[in-house]
Amino acid sequence: MSGVRRQREGLSMTFEAALRVAGVSDRVAEAFARVPRHPFIPDRIWHRGRPVDRASAPDRWRRLVAADDAVVTQVDDGVDGGWGIPSSSSSAPSIMAAMLDALDVRPDQWVLEIGTGTGWNAALLCELVGDADRVTTIEVDPVLAERARGALEAAGYRTRVVTGDGAEGFPALAPYDRVIATCTVRDVPKDWLAQTRDGGLIVAPWSPQSGGPAGVLARLTVRGGLAEGRFVQGLSFMWLRQQRDRARPHDLDAAPEQTRPVEVGRELLLDGTVMLPLSLMVPHWRFGMRGTSDGPVVWVSATDSPSWARVHADRVEQGGPRRLWDELETAHAWWDQRGRPGVAEFGLTVGPRGHTVWLGEPSGPSWRHG
Ligand SMILES: C[S@@+](CC[C@H](N)C(=O)[O-])C[C@H]1O[C@@H](n2cnc3c(N)ncnc32)[C@H](O)[C@@H]1O
């Protein structure tokens, strides 16, 4: 299929092509070449909120599974009658490859994965380690864990699939050389630090925004009770179940305590290259969008106090003890003056004092995220 036709049909390139373009390391690319994706994908998947069944739409199913996109494999935690919110997926292969590259797995290392999902990433880890017995993967959903167990066994990987809460790790086989999470966390669990060998790595999607739509890939070296390192890139992953936050933002309809013209508009939050650094520099808030009779409005809601802001095309309304939009505009101006550093210039330290984001080095400008 030509690139133009592919674009017209709204398909992304195959993941094999995407991996070549993305400059993935040879070891990781070889693992992908040895472990095909489709044996791990269930017959029913979801695309744009609708089910796609392999039996009735085999070509569509195959195209979706071959593309460099996430394939949704469960919605609403498997409970019927929900909103169709994705709760498990096979992540986009180029993102998985970037995470495996960051994890830098060597032969014979002990590895723990949190978020088994389909089991495909666990199979890739087995290939990289060379010994399935040294790979343990944890899935919170018993139905998914059982399915992944079957798929891994059928593909010849006798790895350990544990059904349980991955936030607790799996102490029986600790310490691990490598810990990888394939779901987003805001609080990196203490158990992951305690179960990682000194000098070992934790690679996990991290987001300071409770339940927020996007985060960053953290690559943390564990040493002396701290986990520390630079972020690798921005990315978007579903949340660790226990850290999901779908609470309603406060005061969506409250009378404003302050109304003023917008200095820098809501595009601050609509462009990920701006929004992600802001989420690192301004702690304890989240945002969303909502349609109103006045057109689309961006809302911002604090997670540490009843503070809020509503950003219209021409004005911002604010209330509560924090002036959230003022904080975001100030942080944006500071970031702009600093030459607009990208997420890979920021890093994270996790330890007894909680989570601290810094710019450049751990001793650089820093922000406490609790
Ligand atoms: C993006 S999917 C994982 C993709 C998977 N690695 C693969 O190769 O298919 C995220 C998974 O994390 C699981 N999960 C969420 N919270 C969890 C927890 N507390 N412990 C273990 N797994 C969890 C979800 O059920 C979901 O299957």
The ligand as an SDF file (V2000), in Angstrom:
LIG
                    3D

 27 29  0  0  0  0  0  0  0  0999 V2000
   -0.9010   -0.8380   28.8120 C   0  0  0  0  0  0  0  0  0  0  0  0
   -1.4030   -2.3080   29.5910 S   0  0  0  0  0  0  0  0  0  0  0  0
    0.0560   -3.3150   29.6190 C   0  0  0  0  0  0  0  0  0  0  0  0
    0.5640   -3.7850   28.2940 C   0  0  0  0  0  0  0  0  0  0  0  0
    1.3850   -5.0420   28.4050 C   0  0  0  0  0  0  0  0  0  0  0  0
    2.6810   -4.8310   29.0060 N   0  0  0  0  0  0  0  0  0  0  0  0
    1.4660   -5.7720   27.0990 C   0  0  0  0  0  0  0  0  0  0  0  0
    2.5710   -6.0910   26.6230 O   0  0  0  0  0  0  0  0  0  0  0  0
    0.4060   -6.0610   26.5440 O   0  0  0  0  0  0  0  0  0  0  0  0
   -1.4900   -1.8780   31.3080 C   0  0  0  0  0  0  0  0  0  0  0  0
   -1.8620   -3.0440   32.1810 C   0  0  0  0  0  0  0  0  0  0  0  0
   -1.5890   -2.7200   33.5270 O   0  0  0  0  0  0  0  0  0  0  0  0
   -2.5150   -3.4280   34.3020 C   0  0  0  0  0  0  0  0  0  0  0  0
   -2.5330   -2.8940   35.6660 N   0  0  0  0  0  0  0  0  0  0  0  0
   -3.1550   -1.7770   36.1250 C   0  0  0  0  0  0  0  0  0  0  0  0
   -2.9570   -1.6410   37.4470 N   0  0  0  0  0  0  0  0  0  0  0  0
   -2.1830   -2.6810   37.8390 C   0  0  0  0  0  0  0  0  0  0  0  0
   -1.6440   -3.1060   39.0860 C   0  0  0  0  0  0  0  0  0  0  0  0
   -1.8780   -2.4150   40.1950 N   0  0  0  0  0  0  0  0  0  0  0  0
   -0.9050   -4.2300   39.1300 N   0  0  0  0  0  0  0  0  0  0  0  0
   -0.6630   -4.9450   38.0040 C   0  0  0  0  0  0  0  0  0  0  0  0
   -1.1730   -4.6030   36.7850 N   0  0  0  0  0  0  0  0  0  0  0  0
   -1.9140   -3.4830   36.7000 C   0  0  0  0  0  0  0  0  0  0  0  0
   -3.8160   -3.2560   33.5410 C   0  0  0  0  0  0  0  0  0  0  0  0
   -4.7900   -4.1910   33.9450 O   0  0  0  0  0  0  0  0  0  0  0  0
   -3.3390   -3.4390   32.1170 C   0  0  0  0  0  0  0  0  0  0  0  0
   -3.4590   -4.7720   31.7040 O   0  0  0  0  0  0  0  0  0  0  0  0
  1  2  1  0
  2  3  1  0
  2 10  1  0
  3  4  1  0
  4  5  1  0
  5  6  1  0
  5  7  1  0
  7  8  2  0
  7  9  1  0
 10 11  1  0
 11 12  1  0
 11 26  1  0
 12 13  1  0
 13 14  1  0
 13 24  1  0
 14 15  1  0
 14 23  1  0
 15 16  2  0
 16 17  1  0
 17 18  1  0
 17 23  2  0
 18 19  1  0
 18 20  2  0
 20 21  1  0
 21 22  2  0
 22 23  1  0
 24 25  1  0
 24 26  1  0
 26 27  1  0
M  CHG  2   2   1   9  -1
M  END
$$$$
